């Protein structure tokens, strides 16, 4: 089952991806670099089999592949219009415009515990959250509100868990202290 995140806004938001930073290198440049070969060997020593050892990827061309220099560079968010089977989600929102929003590479969960154990994942998730709130800053005006809601697939029509409802102003949010979009949680983000 998949967990989906939604955002409500009084103004239209741009669709598509934002936040990721593709590498200047091509797929073939990366694949043939000494750093990549060293990384592959390190994976093998950990018992991890690189994908191209078990699948023929020779058909991939540079223009078919997005290449990033780090997990953090790959991280961003993707905004898409609701499709007809997502219309039930609208009942949780007051906003005129409601979109499905997805983290690319990272997630909408930042735990300070991950900072030392999985720094790449921590930084990617931190970037996804920052990009989400940057979107609000870019498209919200003083006094505006954005709504966030998270639920599992096929549970869009179920009641939300009102004990998780939160309201906060964006200016006072500190992601480094931890942040998570939890299941059936409704959040109002105020722009001050």
Buried (B, 14 or more C-beta within 10 A) or exposed (E): EEBBBBBBBBEEBEEEBBBBBEBEBBBEEBBEEEEBEEEBEEEEEEEEEBEEEEEEBEEEEEEEBEBBEEBBBBBBBBBEEBEEEBEBBBEBBEBEBBBBBBBBBBBBBBBEEBBEEBEBBBBBBBBBBBBBBBBBEEBBEEEBBBBBBBBEEEBBEEEBEEEEEEEEEBEEEEBEEEBBBBBBBBBBBBBE
